[in-house]
Amino acid sequence: MIHSDVNAVSDADPEVAALIESESVRRRSTLQLVASESVASTAVRAALSSDLGDKYAEGYPGARYHGGCEVVDEVERLAIARARKLFEADYANVQAISGSAAGQAVYAAFAQPGDPVLALRLMHGGHQTHGSRANFSGRWFAPITYGVRRDDELIDYDHLRDTALVHRPGIIVAGSSSYSRHIDWAALRSIADEADAILWCDGAHLAGLVAGGAAPSPVPFADVVTLSTQKVFWGPRGGAILAREEHELALQKAIYPFLQGGPSMNSVAAKAITFAEAATPAFAEYTHAAVLNAQSLSIALAGHGMRTVSAGTDTHLAVIDVTSSGLTGRAAAAALSEAGIVVDKAVLPFDDAPVADGSAIRVGTAVLTAQGFADGEMSQVAEWIVGALTDEGARAEIKAQIGQRCGS
């Protein structure tokens, strides 16, 4: 029984139905360049609306607290098997409600409050869960950071190694939210071994590309890899954990009972579908197209005098310096929004502007690729971006052009 009937929402709550339709129209008629978003498949959406969402299943397959879990046990086993096969991982946990929750489980499994944790500096592309003082990770643990070099804005692995050997962190965090280059997983494994640290890859942005063969896999090198099942994936908002076999017990306990009670079994089913879809040639083609689009957009923007941090990208995202437009990152994002182009404001690695404003925007091409844009169209996308940033009077016309293209 599927509960996704749009008419049912309209009949029960017209106000909510109207808001849902407004969001659908917004997404269909504007250019979505938020790097953390993708488009869930029809099958994933159906699973999220299924009867599985009503089942409480606290615990793990074969060891639930509640009765009546025979079917959901099989659902979870299937999702686990597909995740392990897709990434060639020893262990998988598919219960985490988000990528950030999966990361919290890593801290719970391998660190105690006050322990040092080494991670990429937030301004250099890291994530708030990697030690930001505004986040639990920066309040409960002792954050130490590494960063990128000023000259090329690439990770300084020598400095990373020196820092790790001096501070001996329990965990070294790799992966990012806005670092656009491939990471040297072998180098990080060597450093982690030398420092006797757990190597955790936060693959929230990378995992979909890895699954599609568009990025090198951290799984053979990392002790644990966390991922989000949306972003580049066609999946639900949720998380998962991959790890070496010896870490299974610690991670199982960290998710349940330490962090979560009953998992969302409709989401677990949607994750199973996501991993199956990610193993298809169509998904591989899409991930490679998303990377090519990001690279082509970066090159096209450079032709208009707008540089990309680290001089390019190897992934689906890029951080674009907007100082040549005379706008801050926040103002640039607002200007682009007026033109129907949705991006995030961002900071440069060594930004002089306040963090609240920044001097950059972050763009991602997952949704744009799903909307049917090819790399040959990135010059047009770049023209829309530059036009919206430099000519306030052109924004309405640009928005109309985008609406026509996205609706075609």
N, C-alpha and C positions, 0 to 999 in steps of 0.2 A: 504494500500500500504506500503510495507516494503522496506526500502532503504539500507539493509545490504548486498547486493549482493557483494561478494568479487571481482567478475569479473568487476563490475562497478568501483571499486577503481583501479584495475589494468589497465583498459582501460583509465581512466581519469588521473591517476597519478601513473605511475609504480614505481617511487622513493618512494612515501609514502607506496604503497602496499608492496614493498620489506621490508621496515622497520617494518611494521605490522607483516609480516611473520617472520622476525627475532626475534621479541619479542615473538611471539607464540612459536617458536622453543626453545628460551631460557627458557621460563616457562615450557615447556613440558619436557625438558631434564635436568633440574637442580632441586635441592631441595629447595623449597620456604619456608623459616622459618621466614619471616617478619611478625610480630604479627599484623600489621595493614591491612593485605591483606587477601582476600578470593577469591572465584571463583564465578562470577556471573552466574546465571542460564541461560539456553537458552532462556527462556521466557522473562527474564529481558533484555537480550541483544536485543531481537526483539522489545520490547517496546521502548527501547532507540533509535532504528533506525526508529521508526514509524512517521507518519504524525503529531502526537501530538507535535513533536519537533518544528514544524513550527508555532504553535499557540501562539500568545501573549495574556496573560490572567492576566493582572495586577489587583490586588484586591483579593477578596475571592468569593466563590460560591454564586451566587445571587446578588453580588455587585461588578461587574467588571467594569473597565473603558472602555474596548474595547467590541465591538459587536462580535457576533458569538461564544459565550462561552458556549452554551447550553450543548455540549457534554463534554467539559473539566470540567465544573461544576460537572457533574456526576462522572467523573474520580476522581476528588479531594474528593468529598463526600465519594466515595467508599474507597479511601485510608485512609481517616480519620476514618471512621467506623471500618475498619479492624485493624488499629493501636489501637484504643480505646479498641476493643474487645480482641485483643491479649494480651495487658498489663493491662486490666481492669482499664483503666484510665478515668478520668472525661473529659479530654480535650486533643486534639491532633492537632498539626500543622505540616503539611507535606511539607511546602514550602522551608524550609532552604536548601541552596545549599550544605551545609556540616555540619558536627558535630561542627566544630569551629564557623561557622556562627550561628548555633543554640545557642551556648554558648554566642556569642556576644549579641544575643537577650535577654538573661537572664540578662546580665549587663544593657542593655538598659531599661529593664522593672523594675528592682528592685534597681538600684544604680544610683548615680550621680558622675561625675568626682571628684576624691579626696576621695570618700568614702572608708573606710576600708573593705577589703575582705579577709577572712581567708581560706587558701587552703593548701593542701599537698605540701610540699617542692619539687621542681623540682628534685633534686638529690635523693629524697626518693621515687620517683615514680609518681610525679605529671606531669602535662602537661604545656607547655609554655603558653597556654591561661589561666592558673590559677594564673598569676601574674609575669611571667618572664619579666624582664626589657627590653628584646628584642622585646616584644610583646605589643600590645595596652593595654592589661589587666594590665601590670605592669607600664605603662606610664600614663594611664588615671585614675587609681585607686591606693589606698594605700595598697599594698599587705602585709599580715601578714601570717606567715606560722606555720604549725604544722608538726610533723615528726614521724619517727619510733624510737623505742628504740635501743640502741646499742647492747644490749645483745641478742635480738631475732628478731630484724628488723621488728617488727610488730607495727602498729599504736599505739601511746601512747595517749589513749583516756583521761586520766587524765590531761595530759598537754594540750591537745586540749581544754578540758572544761575550764581549768584555763585561757588559752589564750583568749578564746571567751568571758569570763566574764570580763576580764580586758579591752579588746579593743572594745567589743560590735560591731562586724562587721555587716554590712547590709546583707551580704551573707556569708554562710559557704559552701565551695565547697568540695564535696566528689567524689570519683571516681578518676581514674588515667590512666596513659599510660603504667606504668610498675610495679605497685604494684600487686602481684600475689595472694594475699589472699582475702577471703571474708571480706566484710566490715560490721561492726555492725550497721545496719541502725537504729535499735531502739535506740541505745545509741546516735547516732548523732541527731535523732529527739528530744530526751530529751534535749540535749545540745542546739540545735537551739531554742527550746521553752524557755529554761532558759535565753538565751542571746537575745531573741526576734529577731532572724535572720531568713532569708529565707534559707531553706536547699535545695541546688541544687546538684543533682547527675549528674555528667558527666558520662553517661553510654555508651560512644563511644565504649569501648571494652567489656562492660558487657551486653549490651542489647540483643545481639544475644543469649548469654548463658541463660539469663533470659527467653527469649521467648521459648527456648527449654527445660526449666525446669532444666538446669544444674547449675544455680546460684540463690540465693535468690533475690527476687524482691525489688528494692528500692521504687517502685511506691506507696505502701501504706504509706510510711514514708516521702518521700520528697515532698516539695512544687512543684518542677519542676525537670524533668528528660530530659536531652538531649541525643541524640543518633546519631550514624552514621549508615547508612543503608548498609554499606559494612562490612569490618572487619570480624566478625564471620558470619554475615548474607550472603545470596547469592544474595545480591541486588546491586543497582547502587551506585556510589559514591554520597553521599548526606546526609542530616540530617533530623531530626524530633524532635519535642518537645512534651512531655507529661506533664500534670500539673493538679493541683486541679482546680475545677470549678471556684473558686473565682479569679484565675489569668488569666482567658481567655482574657479579654479585654486588659490588659497590654501587654500580649505576642503577641496578634494579631497585635497591633499597633507597637510593636517592630520589628516584621518581615516586615510588610508592613503598612505604607509607610516609616518607619524610616530607615531600612537597605536595603531592596531589592525592585526592581520593579516587573516586570513580572516573575513568577516562570517558571522553565523548566517543562512543562506539560508532556513531554515524561518521564522525571525522576519521576514525581509524579505517573504516571501510573506504572512505574517500581517498585516504592515503594509499590503500592497497591499489585502487584504480590508478592513482597518480604514478606509482612506481611501475605499473604495467604499461601505461602510456609512455612513460619516459624511456622505456626499452624499445620503442618503435623507431623505424627509419624516419617517420614524419617528425618525431620530436627531435631527433638528431639534426635533421635539416633545419628545423626552426631555431635550435640553439646556435648553430653555425651562422645562420642568417642574422640573428640578433647581435652576435659579435661583429659581423661584417658591417651591419648598419651602424653600430656604435663607432667603429673605426672610420667609416666613410663620413659620418656626421662630424667627427672630430677633425678630420682633414678639411672638410668643407668650411667649418667654422674658422679654422686656422687661415683659410684663404680670405676671410673677412677681418683678420687681425685679432681673433679671439683664440688664445692659446689654451690647450688642454694640459692640466697638471700631469707631470711626468712625460710630456710630449706625445701623449697618445694613450691608447687603451688596448688591452688584450681580452677584455671582457665585454659584458653588455652595458657597462656604465662608464661615465666619464665625468670628471670635475672640470668645469669650464671657468676660466678667469674672466670676469665681466668688467674689470676696471677700465678697459678701453671704452666702454659705453658711458662712463661717468656715473654709473649706478652702483650701489651696494648689492650684495647678493640678495638681500631681502627685497629691496626695491625692484631688482631685476625680475625676481619671481612674481611679484605683484604685477609688473608691466606685462609679462608674458601671459599671465592669467587673463588679463583683459583681452588678449588676442586669441584666447582659446588654446593656449599652450601651457600645460601643467607640469611644473618642475619643482624641485626642492631648492631652497637656498642652501649654500654651503660655505665653508671656509677654505682658504688656501693653507698649505702646510705651515707657512711662516707669515701668516696674515697679520697685518698691522691694524686692520679694522676690528671693532668689537665683535665678539663671537655672535652676539645677537643679530648683527647685520651681515658680517662676512663679506667676502669679495668675489664670491663664486656661486655658481649654480651646479647642482648635480643632475645629470640627465641619464635616463636608462631607456633601452630600446626594446624591452620584452613585449610590452603592450603594443607599441608601434609596429613591431614585427607581426604580432598576432592580428593587427588591423590590416595587414596586407601590404605594408610599405616595404619596398625593396631598396637595396643600397643605391641604385641609380636615382632614387628620389631624395636622398639625403641632402643634395645641394639645394633643393627646394625647401626642405625643412630648415636648413641653415639660413636661407634667405628670409624665411618667416621669422625665425628667432632674432636675427640681426635687425630686421625691419621693425619688429615690435619693440626692441630695446632702444632704437635710435630715433624712431618717428612715432610719437604719440598719436598723431592723426591717422596713421595707417593701421592702427590696431583693429578697428572695427572691420575693415576690409579684409585683413588677414584672417580674422576669426570667421568671416563668411566663407573665404576660400577653403579654410581647413574644414569647416562644416560640410562644404560641398564634397571635398575629397574623402572625408571619413564616411560620409553617407553614400558614396558611390558604390 
